[in-house]
Amino acid sequence: MTGYNDNVEMQIIQVLDKIRPFIQRDGGDCRLVKYEEGVVYIKFYGACVGCAIIDTTLYDGIESILKEEIPEVVKVVNVDAIEEQEFDIENN
């Protein structure tokens, strides 16, 4: 099953790599934290942190595109909205 998740994670990263330049243009960034059971966990950086329209970016943008391009994706979650400690996120 790990190989399957690795394949889906690679697809997610490829889609995020297409989206990220638009987010970076406004001073923000995002990256995949993990993919688990249809849920994509995303971490935001820079201008995205505390942005008033982050939910629009997340749900109407990122989630919509990921669900359209990768049928296995059922939901996208902003890890800033939950406890980051659960995910052992490295600050790079």
C-alpha positions in Angstrom: 0.0 0.0 0.0 3.0 2.3 0.5 3.8 2.3 -3.2 0.2 3.4 -3.9 0.4 6.3 -1.5 3.8 7.3 -2.9 2.3 7.4 -6.4 -0.6 9.6 -5.3 1.8 11.8 -3.3 3.9 12.3 -6.4 0.8 13.3 -8.4 -0.1 15.7 -5.7 3.3 17.3 -5.7 3.2 17.6 -9.5 -0.1 19.4 -9.3 1.0 21.7 -6.4 4.1 22.5 -8.5 1.8 23.9 -11.2 -0.2 26.0 -8.6 2.6 27.2 -6.4 3.9 30.0 -8.8 0.6 31.8 -8.5 0.7 31.6 -4.7 4.4 32.7 -4.7 3.6 35.7 -6.9 1.6 37.1 -3.9 4.4 36.3 -1.4 3.2 33.0 -0.1 3.9 29.4 -0.6 2.6 25.9 0.3 3.8 22.3 0.4 2.5 18.9 0.9 2.8 17.6 4.5 1.3 14.2 3.9 -1.4 12.3 2.1 -3.5 9.8 4.0 -6.8 8.0 3.2 -7.9 10.6 0.6 -6.9 13.6 2.6 -4.2 16.0 1.5 -2.5 17.9 4.4 -1.0 21.3 3.2 1.3 23.7 5.0 1.2 27.4 4.0 4.1 29.8 4.4 4.9 33.5 3.9 2.0 35.8 3.1 -0.4 32.9 3.2 -0.1 32.7 7.0 -2.9 34.8 8.4 -4.3 35.8 5.0 -8.0 36.6 5.0 -8.6 34.6 1.8 -6.6 31.5 2.6 -9.8 29.4 2.8 -10.7 30.5 -0.7 -7.2 29.6 -2.0 -7.4 26.3 -0.2 -10.9 25.1 -1.1 -11.8 26.9 -4.3 -8.3 26.7 -5.7 -6.0 23.9 -4.4 -8.7 21.4 -3.3 -10.8 21.9 -6.5 -7.8 21.4 -8.8 -6.4 18.4 -6.8 -9.9 16.7 -6.8 -10.3 17.3 -10.5 -6.9 15.9 -11.5 -6.5 13.2 -8.9 -9.6 11.1 -8.2 -8.2 9.7 -5.0 -8.2 13.1 -3.3 -11.4 13.7 -1.3 -10.4 16.6 1.0 -7.6 19.1 1.5 -6.7 20.3 5.0 -4.6 23.3 6.1 -2.4 22.0 8.9 -2.2 25.6 10.3 -5.9 25.2 11.2 -5.1 22.1 13.4 -2.2 21.3 15.7 1.0 21.1 13.7 2.7 18.9 16.3 0.7 16.0 15.0 2.6 16.0 11.8 6.3 16.4 12.9 6.7 19.3 10.5 10.3 20.5 9.9 10.7 24.2 9.6 13.0 24.7 6.5 
